[in-house]
Amino acid sequence: MKLQIAVAVVTTILLLSCSTEKPQAPAAGNFINPNGSSELAVLMNELFAEAETAKQKIALGEKPKWKVDAKKILSAAATEPEKVASPEYKAFAASYIESVKMLKNCSPAEAPQRFKMMATACMNCHNALCPGPRKRIQKLF
């Protein structure tokens, strides 16, 4: 009798601990960073998502709308503050900001080349200072 009660209790516990709900994957554009995400990392994810959308719009001959302020890359708190304080980062950031400005103000005919310049500005910085996202940035080309 005690064995039957023990089996019933274990079976009940196992059944109650099972769930039919499947774990949900993060929404597109949301990436999980086990170390947490700095303000700059979040901003760069937003800029990347906006660039993906812009690439699609440009391919359709449409002018993309820009919502994220690229200039914030100069003031957003970074995971490694010493890197963004460097003259190299500031030069790469200025190049990126200028490429976004040129892309925003170009004609539809110039947009594919200007977009490539913007993506190249991203890649140049990441090649020099933070190589992790390079594979992801490559998708913009």
C-alpha positions as protocol buffer text, in pm:
chain_id: "A"
residue {
  index: 1
  type: MET
  ca { x: 0 y: 0 z: 0 }
}
residue {
  index: 2
  type: LYS
  ca { x: 284 y: 240 z: 87 }
}
residue {
  index: 3
  type: LEU
  ca { x: 447 y: 163 z: -246 }
}
residue {
  index: 4
  type: GLN
  ca { x: 125 y: 247 z: -433 }
}
residue {
  index: 5
  type: ILE
  ca { x: 95 y: 579 z: -248 }
}
residue {
  index: 6
  type: ALA
  ca { x: 459 y: 664 z: -322 }
}
residue {
  index: 7
  type: VAL
  ca { x: 413 y: 581 z: -692 }
}
residue {
  index: 8
  type: ALA
  ca { x: 94 y: 790 z: -703 }
}
residue {
  index: 9
  type: VAL
  ca { x: 269 y: 1087 z: -538 }
}
residue {
  index: 10
  type: VAL
  ca { x: 569 y: 1068 z: -773 }
}
residue {
  index: 11
  type: THR
  ca { x: 343 y: 1031 z: -1077 }
}
residue {
  index: 12
  type: THR
  ca { x: 133 y: 1329 z: -966 }
}
residue {
  index: 13
  type: ILE
  ca { x: 443 y: 1543 z: -912 }
}
residue {
  index: 14
  type: LEU
  ca { x: 580 y: 1449 z: -1254 }
}
residue {
  index: 15
  type: LEU
  ca { x: 251 y: 1523 z: -1426 }
}
residue {
  index: 16
  type: LEU
  ca { x: 215 y: 1859 z: -1254 }
}
residue {
  index: 17
  type: SER
  ca { x: 571 y: 1960 z: -1334 }
}
residue {
  index: 18
  type: CYS
  ca { x: 524 y: 1895 z: -1706 }
}
residue {
  index: 19
  type: SER
  ca { x: 407 y: 2180 z: -1920 }
}
residue {
  index: 20
  type: THR
  ca { x: 265 y: 2180 z: -2268 }
}
residue {
  index: 21
  type: GLU
  ca { x: 381 y: 2537 z: -2326 }
}
residue {
  index: 22
  type: LYS
  ca { x: 677 y: 2568 z: -2556 }
}
residue {
  index: 23
  type: PRO
  ca { x: 947 y: 2819 z: -2467 }
}
residue {
  index: 24
  type: GLN
  ca { x: 922 y: 3127 z: -2685 }
}
residue {
  index: 25
  type: ALA
  ca { x: 1214 y: 3243 z: -2890 }
}
residue {
  index: 26
  type: PRO
  ca { x: 1314 y: 3607 z: -2858 }
}
residue {
  index: 27
  type: ALA
  ca { x: 1136 y: 3839 z: -3098 }
}
residue {
  index: 28
  type: ALA
  ca { x: 1322 y: 3931 z: -3414 }
}
residue {
  index: 29
  type: GLY
  ca { x: 1589 y: 4186 z: -3338 }
}
residue {
  index: 30
  type: ASN
  ca { x: 1599 y: 4096 z: -2969 }
}
residue {
  index: 31
  type: PHE
  ca { x: 1920 y: 3926 z: -2877 }
}
residue {
  index: 32
  type: ILE
  ca { x: 2002 y: 3783 z: -2540 }
}
residue {
  index: 33
  type: ASN
  ca { x: 2336 y: 3889 z: -2399 }
}
residue {
  index: 34
  type: PRO
  ca { x: 2433 y: 3686 z: -2092 }
}
residue {
  index: 35
  type: ASN
  ca { x: 2633 y: 3984 z: -1962 }
}
residue {
  index: 36
  type: GLY
  ca { x: 2349 y: 4228 z: -2009 }
}
residue {
  index: 37
  type: SER
  ca { x: 2331 y: 4487 z: -2283 }
}
residue {
  index: 38
  type: SER
  ca { x: 2484 y: 4829 z: -2260 }
}
residue {
  index: 39
  type: GLU
  ca { x: 2303 y: 5135 z: -2389 }
}
residue {
  index: 40
  type: LEU
  ca { x: 2537 y: 5133 z: -2691 }
}
residue {
  index: 41
  type: ALA
  ca { x: 2472 y: 4765 z: -2765 }
}
residue {
  index: 42
  type: VAL
  ca { x: 2096 y: 4823 z: -2755 }
}
residue {
  index: 43
  type: LEU
  ca { x: 2136 y: 5127 z: -2981 }
}
residue {
  index: 44
  type: MET
  ca { x: 2346 y: 4933 z: -3230 }
}
residue {
  index: 45
  type: ASN
  ca { x: 2084 y: 4656 z: -3241 }
}
residue {
  index: 46
  type: GLU
  ca { x: 1825 y: 4923 z: -3320 }
}
residue {
  index: 47
  type: LEU
  ca { x: 2050 y: 5075 z: -3588 }
}
residue {
  index: 48
  type: PHE
  ca { x: 2105 y: 4731 z: -3742 }
}
residue {
  index: 49
  type: ALA
  ca { x: 1730 y: 4658 z: -3751 }
}
residue {
  index: 50
  type: GLU
  ca { x: 1671 y: 4995 z: -3912 }
}
residue {
  index: 51
  type: ALA
  ca { x: 1946 y: 4924 z: -4167 }
}
residue {
  index: 52
  type: GLU
  ca { x: 1785 y: 4591 z: -4259 }
}
residue {
  index: 53
  type: THR
  ca { x: 1454 y: 4768 z: -4318 }
}
residue {
  index: 54
  type: ALA
  ca { x: 1628 y: 5042 z: -4518 }
}
residue {
  index: 55
  type: LYS
  ca { x: 1799 y: 4781 z: -4736 }
}
residue {
  index: 56
  type: GLN
  ca { x: 1461 y: 4631 z: -4822 }
}
residue {
  index: 57
  type: LYS
  ca { x: 1307 y: 4972 z: -4898 }
}
residue {
  index: 58
  type: ILE
  ca { x: 1602 y: 5073 z: -5117 }
}
residue {
  index: 59
  type: ALA
  ca { x: 1576 y: 4745 z: -5310 }
}
residue {
  index: 60
  type: LEU
  ca { x: 1214 y: 4838 z: -5385 }
}
residue {
  index: 61
  type: GLY
  ca { x: 1318 y: 5186 z: -5500 }
}
residue {
  index: 62
  type: GLU
  ca { x: 1160 y: 5346 z: -5193 }
}
residue {
  index: 63
  type: LYS
  ca { x: 1312 y: 5603 z: -4962 }
}
residue {
  index: 64
  type: PRO
  ca { x: 1359 y: 5458 z: -4611 }
}
residue {
  index: 65
  type: LYS
  ca { x: 1241 y: 5646 z: -4304 }
}
residue {
  index: 66
  type: TRP
  ca { x: 1493 y: 5681 z: -4026 }
}
residue {
  index: 67
  type: LYS
  ca { x: 1381 y: 5683 z: -3664 }
}
residue {
  index: 68
  type: VAL
  ca { x: 1700 y: 5613 z: -3471 }
}
residue {
  index: 69
  type: ASP
  ca { x: 1944 y: 5900 z: -3422 }
}
residue {
  index: 70
  type: ALA
  ca { x: 2286 y: 5776 z: -3538 }
}
residue {
  index: 71
  type: LYS
  ca { x: 2458 y: 6055 z: -3342 }
}
residue {
  index: 72
  type: LYS
  ca { x: 2370 y: 5875 z: -3019 }
}
residue {
  index: 73
  type: ILE
  ca { x: 2662 y: 5636 z: -3082 }
}
residue {
  index: 74
  type: LEU
  ca { x: 2883 y: 5916 z: -2950 }
}
residue {
  index: 75
  type: SER
  ca { x: 2703 y: 5947 z: -2616 }
}
residue {
  index: 76
  type: ALA
  ca { x: 2550 y: 5605 z: -2538 }
}
residue {
  index: 77
  type: ALA
  ca { x: 2704 y: 5419 z: -2244 }
}
residue {
  index: 78
  type: ALA
  ca { x: 2922 y: 5134 z: -2365 }
}
residue {
  index: 79
  type: THR
  ca { x: 3016 y: 4794 z: -2227 }
}
residue {
  index: 80
  type: GLU
  ca { x: 3381 y: 4896 z: -2256 }
}
residue {
  index: 81
  type: PRO
  ca { x: 3389 y: 5275 z: -2204 }
}
residue {
  index: 82
  type: GLU
  ca { x: 3761 y: 5299 z: -2276 }
}
residue {
  index: 83
  type: LYS
  ca { x: 3702 y: 5186 z: -2636 }
}
residue {
  index: 84
  type: VAL
  ca { x: 3444 y: 5453 z: -2713 }
}
residue {
  index: 85
  type: ALA
  ca { x: 3663 y: 5717 z: -2552 }
}
residue {
  index: 86
  type: SER
  ca { x: 3943 y: 5642 z: -2799 }
}
residue {
  index: 87
  type: PRO
  ca { x: 4020 y: 5867 z: -3094 }
}
residue {
  index: 88
  type: GLU
  ca { x: 3978 y: 5565 z: -3324 }
}
residue {
  index: 89
  type: TYR
  ca { x: 3620 y: 5505 z: -3212 }
}
residue {
  index: 90
  type: LYS
  ca { x: 3535 y: 5872 z: -3246 }
}
residue {
  index: 91
  type: ALA
  ca { x: 3674 y: 5877 z: -3601 }
}
residue {
  index: 92
  type: PHE
  ca { x: 3483 y: 5562 z: -3697 }
}
residue {
  index: 93
  type: ALA
  ca { x: 3167 y: 5703 z: -3537 }
}
residue {
  index: 94
  type: ALA
  ca { x: 3202 y: 6029 z: -3730 }
}
residue {
  index: 95
  type: SER
  ca { x: 3244 y: 5834 z: -4053 }
}
residue {
  index: 96
  type: TYR
  ca { x: 2933 y: 5628 z: -3979 }
}
residue {
  index: 97
  type: ILE
  ca { x: 2726 y: 5934 z: -3885 }
}
residue {
  index: 98
  type: GLU
  ca { x: 2831 y: 6109 z: -4206 }
}
residue {
  index: 99
  type: SER
  ca { x: 2745 y: 5801 z: -4414 }
}
residue {
  index: 100
  type: VAL
  ca { x: 2396 y: 5788 z: -4259 }
}
residue {
  index: 101
  type: LYS
  ca { x: 2350 y: 6161 z: -4326 }
}
residue {
  index: 102
  type: MET
  ca { x: 2452 y: 6114 z: -4689 }
}
residue {
  index: 103
  type: LEU
  ca { x: 2217 y: 5816 z: -4724 }
}
residue {
  index: 104
  type: LYS
  ca { x: 1925 y: 6009 z: -4578 }
}
residue {
  index: 105
  type: ASN
  ca { x: 1979 y: 6296 z: -4820 }
}
residue {
  index: 106
  type: CYS
  ca { x: 2059 y: 6111 z: -5141 }
}
residue {
  index: 107
  type: SER
  ca { x: 1847 y: 6045 z: -5447 }
}
residue {
  index: 108
  type: PRO
  ca { x: 1690 y: 5702 z: -5499 }
}
residue {
  index: 109
  type: ALA
  ca { x: 1946 y: 5634 z: -5773 }
}
residue {
  index: 110
  type: GLU
  ca { x: 2233 y: 5697 z: -5529 }
}
residue {
  index: 111
  type: ALA
  ca { x: 2077 y: 5504 z: -5240 }
}
residue {
  index: 112
  type: PRO
  ca { x: 2227 y: 5158 z: -5310 }
}
residue {
  index: 113
  type: GLN
  ca { x: 2582 y: 5297 z: -5321 }
}
residue {
  index: 114
  type: ARG
  ca { x: 2525 y: 5519 z: -5017 }
}
residue {
  index: 115
  type: PHE
  ca { x: 2380 y: 5223 z: -4827 }
}
residue {
  index: 116
  type: LYS
  ca { x: 2690 y: 5019 z: -4908 }
}
residue {
  index: 117
  type: MET
  ca { x: 2904 y: 5306 z: -4778 }
}
residue {
  index: 118
  type: MET
  ca { x: 2707 y: 5306 z: -4453 }
}
residue {
  index: 119
  type: ALA
  ca { x: 2742 y: 4928 z: -4410 }
}
residue {
  index: 120
  type: THR
  ca { x: 3114 y: 4960 z: -4484 }
}
residue {
  index: 121
  type: ALA
  ca { x: 3145 y: 5225 z: -4214 }
}
residue {
  index: 122
  type: CYS
  ca { x: 2990 y: 4978 z: -3967 }
}
residue {
  index: 123
  type: MET
  ca { x: 3221 y: 4700 z: -4076 }
}
residue {
  index: 124
  type: ASN
  ca { x: 3534 y: 4915 z: -4064 }
}
residue {
  index: 125
  type: CYS
  ca { x: 3472 y: 5007 z: -3701 }
}
residue {
  index: 126
  type: HIS
  ca { x: 3387 y: 4654 z: -3600 }
}
residue {
  index: 127
  type: ASN
  ca { x: 3693 y: 4516 z: -3780 }
}
residue {
  index: 128
  type: ALA
  ca { x: 3911 y: 4747 z: -3573 }
}
residue {
  index: 129
  type: LEU
  ca { x: 3742 y: 4767 z: -3233 }
}
residue {
  index: 130
  type: CYS
  ca { x: 3467 y: 4510 z: -3171 }
}
residue {
  index: 131
  type: PRO
  ca { x: 3475 y: 4210 z: -3405 }
}
residue {
  index: 132
  type: GLY
  ca { x: 3181 y: 4017 z: -3258 }
}
residue {
  index: 133
  type: PRO
  ca { x: 2902 y: 4158 z: -3481 }
}
residue {
  index: 134
  type: ARG
  ca { x: 3092 y: 4132 z: -3812 }
}
residue {
  index: 135
  type: LYS
  ca { x: 2907 y: 3821 z: -3929 }
}
residue {
  index: 136
  type: ARG
  ca { x: 2578 y: 3993 z: -3864 }
}
residue {
  index: 137
  type: ILE
  ca { x: 2686 y: 4318 z: -4035 }
}
residue {
  index: 138
  type: GLN
  ca { x: 2794 y: 4114 z: -4339 }
}
residue {
  index: 139
  type: LYS
  ca { x: 2423 y: 4046 z: -4400 }
}
residue {
  index: 140
  type: LEU
  ca { x: 2380 y: 4411 z: -4494 }
}
residue {
  index: 141
  type: PHE
  ca { x: 2598 y: 4373 z: -4804 }
}
